[in-house]
């Protein structure tokens, strides 16, 4: 997901998507530990997506404080 798309989400959608992405990452890590997944690059993509969600959540939180 592009950062521009993430900016347009509501606060609730951000938190729901973040929760889903974290669950997906955990599932991918477990399956990769048991047997190597076909494309391990997907793990990196999910981690970066999580970082994008967290960046937007923190940006909005800091915006509200100022």
Jmol script that loads the backbone (N, CA, C; Angstrom):
load data "model"
ATOM      1  N   UNK A   1       0.849  -1.178   0.000  1.00  0.00           N
ATOM      2  CA  UNK A   1       0.000   0.000   0.000  1.00  0.00           C
ATOM      3  C   UNK A   1       0.895   1.240   0.000  1.00  0.00           C
ATOM      4  N   UNK A   2       0.529   2.186  -0.812  1.00  0.00           N
ATOM      5  CA  UNK A   2       1.293   3.425  -0.915  1.00  0.00           C
ATOM      6  C   UNK A   2       0.988   4.335   0.270  1.00  0.00           C
ATOM      7  N   UNK A   3       1.960   5.147   0.634  1.00  0.00           N
ATOM      8  CA  UNK A   3       1.783   6.040   1.771  1.00  0.00           C
ATOM      9  C   UNK A   3       0.651   7.037   1.521  1.00  0.00           C
ATOM     10  N   UNK A   4       0.473   7.434   0.283  1.00  0.00           N
ATOM     11  CA  UNK A   4      -0.607   8.372  -0.057  1.00  0.00           C
ATOM     12  C   UNK A   4      -1.964   7.753   0.268  1.00  0.00           C
ATOM     13  N   UNK A   5      -2.116   6.448   0.028  1.00  0.00           N
ATOM     14  CA  UNK A   5      -3.370   5.768   0.360  1.00  0.00           C
ATOM     15  C   UNK A   5      -3.566   5.690   1.869  1.00  0.00           C
ATOM     16  N   UNK A   6      -2.480   5.485   2.585  1.00  0.00           N
ATOM     17  CA  UNK A   6      -2.547   5.382   4.037  1.00  0.00           C
ATOM     18  C   UNK A   6      -2.969   6.716   4.649  1.00  0.00           C
ATOM     19  N   UNK A   7      -2.518   7.814   4.071  1.00  0.00           N
ATOM     20  CA  UNK A   7      -2.879   9.143   4.576  1.00  0.00           C
ATOM     21  C   UNK A   7      -4.387   9.379   4.530  1.00  0.00           C
ATOM     22  N   UNK A   8      -5.078   8.748   3.587  1.00  0.00           N
ATOM     23  CA  UNK A   8      -6.507   8.973   3.410  1.00  0.00           C
ATOM     24  C   UNK A   8      -7.373   8.106   4.322  1.00  0.00           C
ATOM     25  N   UNK A   9      -6.767   7.192   5.078  1.00  0.00           N
ATOM     26  CA  UNK A   9      -7.533   6.314   5.954  1.00  0.00           C
ATOM     27  C   UNK A   9      -7.914   7.039   7.240  1.00  0.00           C
ATOM     28  N   UNK A  10      -8.994   6.572   7.853  1.00  0.00           N
ATOM     29  CA  UNK A  10      -9.389   7.121   9.144  1.00  0.00           C
ATOM     30  C   UNK A  10      -8.529   6.506  10.237  1.00  0.00           C
ATOM     31  N   UNK A  11      -8.620   7.071  11.422  1.00  0.00           N
ATOM     32  CA  UNK A  11      -7.838   6.577  12.567  1.00  0.00           C
ATOM     33  C   UNK A  11      -8.175   5.119  12.873  1.00  0.00           C
ATOM     34  N   UNK A  12      -9.454   4.809  12.834  1.00  0.00           N
ATOM     35  CA  UNK A  12      -9.896   3.445  13.141  1.00  0.00           C
ATOM     36  C   UNK A  12      -9.383   2.464  12.084  1.00  0.00           C
ATOM     37  N   UNK A  13      -9.459   2.857  10.818  1.00  0.00           N
ATOM     38  CA  UNK A  13      -8.968   1.991   9.738  1.00  0.00           C
ATOM     39  C   UNK A  13      -7.462   1.761   9.854  1.00  0.00           C
ATOM     40  N   UNK A  14      -6.735   2.799  10.251  1.00  0.00           N
ATOM     41  CA  UNK A  14      -5.291   2.657  10.435  1.00  0.00           C
ATOM     42  C   UNK A  14      -4.980   1.588  11.480  1.00  0.00           C
ATOM     43  N   UNK A  15      -5.648   1.656  12.606  1.00  0.00           N
ATOM     44  CA  UNK A  15      -5.383   0.705  13.680  1.00  0.00           C
ATOM     45  C   UNK A  15      -5.813  -0.711  13.302  1.00  0.00           C
ATOM     46  N   UNK A  16      -6.930  -0.846  12.603  1.00  0.00           N
ATOM     47  CA  UNK A  16      -7.372  -2.169  12.164  1.00  0.00           C
ATOM     48  C   UNK A  16      -6.400  -2.780  11.159  1.00  0.00           C
ATOM     49  N   UNK A  17      -5.970  -1.976  10.196  1.00  0.00           N
ATOM     50  CA  UNK A  17      -5.027  -2.467   9.196  1.00  0.00           C
ATOM     51  C   UNK A  17      -3.680  -2.814   9.824  1.00  0.00           C
ATOM     52  N   UNK A  18      -3.260  -2.015  10.786  1.00  0.00           N
ATOM     53  CA  UNK A  18      -2.001  -2.286  11.485  1.00  0.00           C
ATOM     54  C   UNK A  18      -2.083  -3.631  12.215  1.00  0.00           C
ATOM     55  N   UNK A  19      -3.193  -3.858  12.868  1.00  0.00           N
ATOM     56  CA  UNK A  19      -3.385  -5.122  13.586  1.00  0.00           C
ATOM     57  C   UNK A  19      -3.350  -6.303  12.619  1.00  0.00           C
ATOM     58  N   UNK A  20      -4.010  -6.166  11.474  1.00  0.00           N
ATOM     59  CA  UNK A  20      -4.029  -7.228  10.465  1.00  0.00           C
ATOM     60  C   UNK A  20      -2.630  -7.488   9.900  1.00  0.00           C
ATOM     61  N   UNK A  21      -1.899  -6.426   9.623  1.00  0.00           N
ATOM     62  CA  UNK A  21      -0.546  -6.572   9.060  1.00  0.00           C
ATOM     63  C   UNK A  21       0.393  -7.243  10.062  1.00  0.00           C
ATOM     64  N   UNK A  22       0.258  -6.888  11.324  1.00  0.00           N
ATOM     65  CA  UNK A  22       1.101  -7.514  12.349  1.00  0.00           C
ATOM     66  C   UNK A  22       0.790  -8.998  12.473  1.00  0.00           C
ATOM     67  N   UNK A  23      -0.484  -9.357  12.400  1.00  0.00           N
ATOM     68  CA  UNK A  23      -0.867 -10.766  12.459  1.00  0.00           C
ATOM     69  C   UNK A  23      -0.321 -11.513  11.240  1.00  0.00           C
ATOM     70  N   UNK A  24      -0.403 -10.879  10.078  1.00  0.00           N
ATOM     71  CA  UNK A  24       0.109 -11.490   8.859  1.00  0.00           C
ATOM     72  C   UNK A  24       1.621 -11.689   8.958  1.00  0.00           C
ATOM     73  N   UNK A  25       2.339 -10.706   9.493  1.00  0.00           N
ATOM     74  CA  UNK A  25       3.788 -10.819   9.644  1.00  0.00           C
ATOM     75  C   UNK A  25       4.146 -11.973  10.578  1.00  0.00           C
ATOM     76  N   UNK A  26       3.444 -12.073  11.677  1.00  0.00           N
ATOM     77  CA  UNK A  26       3.724 -13.147  12.620  1.00  0.00           C
ATOM     78  C   UNK A  26       3.490 -14.509  11.970  1.00  0.00           C
ATOM     79  N   UNK A  27       2.406 -14.627  11.231  1.00  0.00           N
ATOM     80  CA  UNK A  27       2.089 -15.876  10.543  1.00  0.00           C
ATOM     81  C   UNK A  27       3.167 -16.215   9.515  1.00  0.00           C
ATOM     82  N   UNK A  28       3.618 -15.212   8.781  1.00  0.00           N
ATOM     83  CA  UNK A  28       4.648 -15.437   7.768  1.00  0.00           C
ATOM     84  C   UNK A  28       5.970 -15.852   8.414  1.00  0.00           C
ATOM     85  N   UNK A  29       6.320 -15.236   9.535  1.00  0.00           N
ATOM     86  CA  UNK A  29       7.568 -15.589  10.218  1.00  0.00           C
ATOM     87  C   UNK A  29       7.526 -17.031  10.722  1.00  0.00           C
ATOM     88  N   UNK A  30       6.383 -17.435  11.287  1.00  0.00           N
ATOM     89  CA  UNK A  30       6.264 -18.809  11.772  1.00  0.00           C
ATOM     90  C   UNK A  30       6.363 -19.801  10.622  1.00  0.00           C
ATOM     91  N   UNK A  31       5.664 -19.532   9.539  1.00  0.00           N
ATOM     92  CA  UNK A  31       5.701 -20.462   8.411  1.00  0.00           C
ATOM     93  C   UNK A  31       7.085 -20.493   7.773  1.00  0.00           C
ATOM     94  N   UNK A  32       7.791 -19.376   7.782  1.00  0.00           N
ATOM     95  CA  UNK A  32       9.130 -19.331   7.225  1.00  0.00           C
ATOM     96  C   UNK A  32      10.118 -20.085   8.120  1.00  0.00           C
ATOM     97  N   UNK A  33       9.877 -20.086   9.424  1.00  0.00           N
ATOM     98  CA  UNK A  33      10.753 -20.810  10.338  1.00  0.00           C
ATOM     99  C   UNK A  33      10.595 -22.322  10.172  1.00  0.00           C
ATOM    100  N   UNK A  34       9.374 -22.760   9.912  1.00  0.00           N
ATOM    101  CA  UNK A  34       9.109 -24.190   9.749  1.00  0.00           C
ATOM    102  C   UNK A  34       9.668 -24.689   8.418  1.00  0.00           C
ATOM    103  N   UNK A  35       9.284 -24.021   7.363  1.00  0.00           N
ATOM    104  CA  UNK A  35       9.813 -24.356   6.043  1.00  0.00           C
ATOM    105  C   UNK A  35       9.931 -23.064   5.261  1.00  0.00           C
ATOM    106  N   UNK A  36      11.030 -22.870   4.560  1.00  0.00           N
ATOM    107  CA  UNK A  36      11.235 -21.595   3.855  1.00  0.00           C
ATOM    108  C   UNK A  36      10.090 -21.279   2.887  1.00  0.00           C
ATOM    109  N   UNK A  37       9.590 -20.047   2.979  1.00  0.00           N
ATOM    110  CA  UNK A  37       8.532 -19.645   2.069  1.00  0.00           C
ATOM    111  C   UNK A  37       9.132 -19.348   0.701  1.00  0.00           C
ATOM    112  N   UNK A  38       8.282 -19.367  -0.304  1.00  0.00           N
ATOM    113  CA  UNK A  38       8.742 -19.230  -1.681  1.00  0.00           C
ATOM    114  C   UNK A  38       9.405 -17.886  -1.938  1.00  0.00           C
ATOM    115  N   UNK A  39       8.819 -16.816  -1.398  1.00  0.00           N
ATOM    116  CA  UNK A  39       9.351 -15.479  -1.645  1.00  0.00           C
ATOM    117  C   UNK A  39       9.548 -14.756  -0.304  1.00  0.00           C
ATOM    118  N   UNK A  40      10.727 -14.865   0.298  1.00  0.00           N
ATOM    119  CA  UNK A  40      10.946 -14.229   1.595  1.00  0.00           C
ATOM    120  C   UNK A  40      10.931 -12.706   1.539  1.00  0.00           C
ATOM    121  N   UNK A  41      10.972 -12.140   0.344  1.00  0.00           N
ATOM    122  CA  UNK A  41      10.899 -10.684   0.202  1.00  0.00           C
ATOM    123  C   UNK A  41       9.558 -10.147   0.712  1.00  0.00           C
ATOM    124  N   UNK A  42       8.531 -10.982   0.708  1.00  0.00           N
ATOM    125  CA  UNK A  42       7.213 -10.569   1.197  1.00  0.00           C
ATOM    126  C   UNK A  42       7.266 -10.157   2.667  1.00  0.00           C
ATOM    127  N   UNK A  43       8.137 -10.790   3.445  1.00  0.00           N
ATOM    128  CA  UNK A  43       8.271 -10.437   4.858  1.00  0.00           C
ATOM    129  C   UNK A  43       8.753  -8.999   4.976  1.00  0.00           C
ATOM    130  N   UNK A  44       9.712  -8.630   4.158  1.00  0.00           N
ATOM    131  CA  UNK A  44      10.238  -7.257   4.187  1.00  0.00           C
ATOM    132  C   UNK A  44       9.159  -6.259   3.788  1.00  0.00           C
ATOM    133  N   UNK A  45       8.361  -6.608   2.791  1.00  0.00           N
ATOM    134  CA  UNK A  45       7.296  -5.712   2.331  1.00  0.00           C
ATOM    135  C   UNK A  45       6.278  -5.483   3.447  1.00  0.00           C
ATOM    136  N   UNK A  46       5.914  -6.536   4.156  1.00  0.00           N
ATOM    137  CA  UNK A  46       4.941  -6.407   5.246  1.00  0.00           C
ATOM    138  C   UNK A  46       5.525  -5.550   6.368  1.00  0.00           C
ATOM    139  N   UNK A  47       6.805  -5.747   6.690  1.00  0.00           N
ATOM    140  CA  UNK A  47       7.447  -4.927   7.729  1.00  0.00           C
ATOM    141  C   UNK A  47       7.443  -3.455   7.351  1.00  0.00           C
ATOM    142  N   UNK A  48       7.704  -3.160   6.093  1.00  0.00           N
ATOM    143  CA  UNK A  48       7.706  -1.770   5.643  1.00  0.00           C
ATOM    144  C   UNK A  48       6.300  -1.179   5.672  1.00  0.00           C
ATOM    145  N   UNK A  49       5.302  -1.989   5.366  1.00  0.00           N
ATOM    146  CA  UNK A  49       3.918  -1.518   5.425  1.00  0.00           C
ATOM    147  C   UNK A  49       3.535  -1.186   6.860  1.00  0.00           C
ATOM    148  N   UNK A  50       3.944  -2.028   7.800  1.00  0.00           N
ATOM    149  CA  UNK A  50       3.692  -1.762   9.218  1.00  0.00           C
ATOM    150  C   UNK A  50       4.341  -0.444   9.617  1.00  0.00           C
ATOM    151  N   UNK A  51       5.555  -0.216   9.156  1.00  0.00           N
ATOM    152  CA  UNK A  51       6.258   1.027   9.475  1.00  0.00           C
ATOM    153  C   UNK A  51       5.515   2.237   8.909  1.00  0.00           C
ATOM    154  N   UNK A  52       4.944   2.100   7.741  1.00  0.00           N
ATOM    155  CA  UNK A  52       4.176   3.206   7.143  1.00  0.00           C
ATOM    156  C   UNK A  52       2.947   3.529   7.988  1.00  0.00           C
ATOM    157  N   UNK A  53       2.249   2.478   8.459  1.00  0.00           N
ATOM    158  CA  UNK A  53       1.082   2.702   9.314  1.00  0.00           C
ATOM    159  C   UNK A  53       1.498   3.392  10.609  1.00  0.00           C
ATOM    160  N   UNK A  54       2.563   2.911  11.229  1.00  0.00           N
ATOM    161  CA  UNK A  54       3.019   3.509  12.481  1.00  0.00           C
ATOM    162  C   UNK A  54       3.464   4.949  12.282  1.00  0.00           C
ATOM    163  N   UNK A  55       4.101   5.241  11.158  1.00  0.00           N
ATOM    164  CA  UNK A  55       4.531   6.606  10.862  1.00  0.00           C
ATOM    165  C   UNK A  55       3.336   7.543  10.779  1.00  0.00           C
ATOM    166  N   UNK A  56       2.299   7.112  10.097  1.00  0.00           N
ATOM    167  CA  UNK A  56       1.112   7.956   9.960  1.00  0.00           C
ATOM    168  C   UNK A  56       0.395   8.128  11.297  1.00  0.00           C
ATOM    169  N   UNK A  57       0.298   7.061  12.086  1.00  0.00           N
ATOM    170  CA  UNK A  57      -0.345   7.157  13.398  1.00  0.00           C
ATOM    171  C   UNK A  57       0.413   8.140  14.277  1.00  0.00           C
ATOM    172  N   UNK A  58       1.738   8.042  14.310  1.00  0.00           N
ATOM    173  CA  UNK A  58       2.547   8.952  15.129  1.00  0.00           C
ATOM    174  C   UNK A  58       2.493  10.382  14.613  1.00  0.00           C
ATOM    175  N   UNK A  59       2.435  10.550  13.296  1.00  0.00           N
ATOM    176  CA  UNK A  59       2.344  11.893  12.719  1.00  0.00           C
ATOM    177  C   UNK A  59       1.055  12.564  13.173  1.00  0.00           C
ATOM    178  N   UNK A  60      -0.031  11.828  13.126  1.00  0.00           N
ATOM    179  CA  UNK A  60      -1.319  12.391  13.554  1.00  0.00           C
ATOM    180  C   UNK A  60      -1.345  12.669  15.052  1.00  0.00           C
ATOM    181  N   UNK A  61      -0.734  11.787  15.839  1.00  0.00           N
ATOM    182  CA  UNK A  61      -0.682  11.983  17.282  1.00  0.00           C
ATOM    183  C   UNK A  61       0.110  13.252  17.614  1.00  0.00           C
ATOM    184  N   UNK A  62       1.231  13.462  16.939  1.00  0.00           N
ATOM    185  CA  UNK A  62       2.048  14.663  17.180  1.00  0.00           C
ATOM    186  C   UNK A  62       1.362  15.922  16.673  1.00  0.00           C
ATOM    187  N   UNK A  63       0.591  15.800  15.620  1.00  0.00           N
ATOM    188  CA  UNK A  63      -0.165  16.932  15.083  1.00  0.00           C
ATOM    189  C   UNK A  63      -1.184  17.420  16.097  1.00  0.00           C
ATOM    190  N   UNK A  64      -1.822  16.467  16.782  1.00  0.00           N
ATOM    191  CA  UNK A  64      -2.854  16.814  17.773  1.00  0.00           C
ATOM    192  C   UNK A  64      -2.254  17.466  19.009  1.00  0.00           C
ATOM    193  N   UNK A  65      -1.027  17.117  19.365  1.00  0.00           N
ATOM    194  CA  UNK A  65      -0.382  17.687  20.541  1.00  0.00           C
ATOM    195  C   UNK A  65       0.048  19.136  20.310  1.00  0.00           C
ATOM    196  N   UNK A  66       0.432  19.435  19.100  1.00  0.00           N
ATOM    197  CA  UNK A  66       0.958  20.792  18.818  1.00  0.00           C
ATOM    198  C   UNK A  66      -0.135  21.802  18.671  1.00  0.00           C
TER     199      UNK A  66
END
end "model"
wireframe off; spacefill off
backbone 0.3
color backbone group
